[in-house]
Amino acid sequence: MAPVAVATLVFFLLAYPAWATSRNYAAKAEFKRLNPCPATAKKRGPCPGWEIDHVVPLKCRGDDLPANMQWLTVADHKDKTRREARLCIHPPAH
């Protein structure tokens, strides 16, 4: 990685510590346990054609909790993500 890219990354990680934190995979697993895959009805493993979406996006200060998750088709998730990109252009201030 180029020195400028590394410096930029370090700046953002320090300025916006929420970006530096990892996703809550336990919350995702709990969501799947409570809401099995619409395609397979399984609580674990892949869910072909479907993705887990945050109702209120993380970048808009949405919670990374099962209560803020929903299943969307891959196409619907892509459309929703595209629309949301214009809504919350500033990273969360935690």
C-alpha positions in Angstrom: 0.0 0.0 0.0 1.3 3.5 -0.9 2.4 5.7 2.1 -0.2 8.3 1.3 -3.0 5.6 1.3 -1.7 4.2 4.6 -1.7 7.7 6.1 -5.2 8.4 4.9 -6.4 5.1 6.3 -4.8 5.8 9.7 -6.4 9.3 9.7 -9.9 7.9 9.1 -9.5 5.1 11.7 -8.4 7.6 14.3 -10.9 10.3 13.3 -13.8 7.9 13.0 -13.2 5.1 15.5 -16.6 3.5 14.6 -15.1 2.6 11.2 -12.3 0.8 13.1 -14.6 -1.5 14.9 -15.7 -4.8 13.5 -19.2 -5.9 12.7 -21.2 -7.7 15.3 -21.2 -11.2 13.8 -23.0 -12.5 16.9 -25.9 -10.2 16.1 -26.0 -11.4 12.6 -26.1 -15.0 13.8 -28.9 -14.1 16.2 -30.8 -12.4 13.4 -30.5 -15.6 11.3 -31.6 -17.7 14.3 -34.7 -15.6 14.8 -35.4 -15.1 11.0 -34.4 -18.1 9.0 -33.3 -17.7 5.4 -36.4 -17.0 3.1 -34.9 -19.3 0.4 -33.9 -22.3 2.5 -35.6 -21.8 5.9 -32.2 -22.6 7.5 -30.9 -20.7 10.5 -27.2 -21.1 9.4 -25.2 -21.1 6.3 -25.7 -19.3 2.9 -29.0 -17.9 1.9 -29.0 -17.9 -1.9 -30.5 -14.8 -3.5 -30.9 -13.0 -0.2 -28.8 -10.7 2.0 -29.0 -9.3 5.5 -29.6 -5.5 5.4 -29.5 -2.9 8.2 -32.9 -1.1 8.1 -31.2 2.0 9.4 -27.7 1.9 7.8 -24.7 1.7 10.1 -23.3 4.8 8.4 -26.4 6.6 9.4 -25.9 5.6 13.0 -28.1 2.5 12.8 -27.5 -0.2 15.4 -25.7 -3.4 14.5 -28.4 -5.4 16.3 -30.9 -8.0 15.1 -33.7 -5.6 15.6 -32.2 -3.3 12.9 -31.8 -6.2 10.4 -34.0 -7.6 7.6 -33.7 -9.9 4.7 -33.7 -8.3 1.3 -33.2 -9.9 -2.1 -29.8 -9.2 -3.6 -31.3 -6.8 -6.2 -33.4 -4.9 -3.6 -30.4 -4.7 -1.2 -28.2 -3.2 -4.0 -30.9 -0.6 -4.8 -31.4 0.3 -1.2 -27.7 0.7 -0.7 -27.4 2.9 -3.7 -30.2 5.2 -2.4 -28.7 5.3 1.0 -25.3 6.4 -0.2 -26.8 9.9 -0.8 -28.5 10.1 2.5 -25.7 9.7 5.1 -22.5 11.1 3.6 -20.9 11.7 6.9 -19.5 8.9 9.0 -21.1 8.2 12.4 -19.8 10.3 15.3 -19.5 7.8 18.2 
